[in-house]
Amino acid sequence: MNGERRNTRLDSVRFVVQDMIMSIPCETWKQEACAHLYGVSAFASMLAMKRGLNQEIAAIAGLLYDYYFYKTGINDFPGPNSSEAVRPLLRDMNILSKEEQITILQAIFYQGDRSRIHGPYEEIVKDACILHFYFQNTGRYAASQDASRLQNVLQELAIPIEVSEEEHSIGGEEDHQDTDRRSKLADIAEALAGLNIVGVPGDQRYREVCKYWPDAGIYKGLQNSWCAAFVYHCCWQAGFQLPIRYPNGIYRFAGVGAWLEWAELSEAGFLYYDGRDGFAPQRGDIVIYEKLLSNDPHDHIGIVLACDEKEIVVAEGNRDNQNYSNVFSRDRRHCILGYIRIDNDYTFHFSGDYNPIL
């Protein structure tokens, strides 16, 4: 009976993954996704058996570990984004206990942090990833940062292979210290908002704004409420890159609340109030409105292009919840909660403990 239940649960997850794979428009990508996700899942199951752990949980974690990439085509922040993408899927399937869901999500989240040792299932996913890459790579090379880990796993499995390191040149990285990314953010927002993007699936520019969000029906879900998603898209284009949800955050960055929540964090500290300590908004700041269009707090967001004593010129997606982007002026003293001024050299980094909200 227990075996039946476990197989049913794993099969249920496989069905969800297969449905996602079938939605990939490119046949080659479909084949790669299938080989990659099922391959990592099989290695994870094998390692769990070898280490006396739950094969089913390991297999599910391996199957879902790169879900976000194959769903969206975006390869940045694979751990945080995939864990967040599958979090509501696992919750809504209602087939795993909360403890099992947390184990799986943490294993996915920490996949890229191979310099540290985490829990047993986190280590299984890391090891399964490098095993799959190694045995799919006929040259039998491993990335230099993975060589020692791979050698240890092969020894554990009694496979007598000497691992060769694949060297990668380091350089060519953008020096954000010399880049005015806030100015670039304003330029991008001004250009995009001025195109009068319409929040319908037929508008390619709207689809670009929505491409980060892995949920089914996202175009309809964000319709008439995509102001924060527009800011997120502009930030990405300007080089201010964040996962779709800050770890342990209450909201995703497709909602205004996430921007306020993140800006108030001690590691960010980017929230400012007009007039306090001499602060005045500048081009490239992000403005958060308070009860501008509703009775709800922090209900709208935009990007500042210019300001004087009375008005700010802003670029907004979904102007006044009317489902189109625009550049226009607003009263600087009316319904403004505060401003976010991101440091030009900001780079996302999270070193805390990930505790998913179920």
Sequence and secondary structure as in RCSB ss.txt:
>XXXX:A:sequence
MNGERRNTRLDSVRFVVQDMIMSIPCETWKQEACAHLYGVSAFASMLAMKRGLNQEIAAIAGLLYDYYFYKTGIN
DFPGPNSSEAVRPLLRDMNILSKEEQITILQAIFYQGDRSRIHGPYEEIVKDACILHFYFQNTGRYAASQDASRL
QNVLQELAIPIEVSEEEHSIGGEEDHQDTDRRSKLADIAEALAGLNIVGVPGDQRYREVCKYWPDAGIYKGLQNS
WCAAFVYHCCWQAGFQLPIRYPNGIYRFAGVGAWLEWAELSEAGFLYYDGRDGFAPQRGDIVIYEKLLSNDPHDH
IGIVLACDEKEIVVAEGNRDNQNYSNVFSRDRRHCILGYIRIDNDYTFHFSGDYNPIL
>XXXX:A:secstr
 HHHHHHHHHHHHHHHHHHHHHT S HHHHHHHHHHHHHHHHHHHHHHHHHTS HHHHHHHHHHTTHHHHHHS  
SSHHHHHHHHHHHHHHHHT S HHHHHHHHHHHHTTT TTS   HHHHHHHHHHHHHHHHH TT EEEGGGHHHH
HHHHHHTT     EEE         GGG  HHHHHHHHHHHHHTT  BSSTT HHHHHHHTT  STTHHHHHTT 
 HHHHHHHHHHHHT    SS TT SS TTSHHHHHHHHTSTTT  EE TTGGG    TT EEEESSSSSSSSS E
EEEEEEE SSEEEEEESSGGGSSB EEEEEETTSSEEEEE   TT      S      
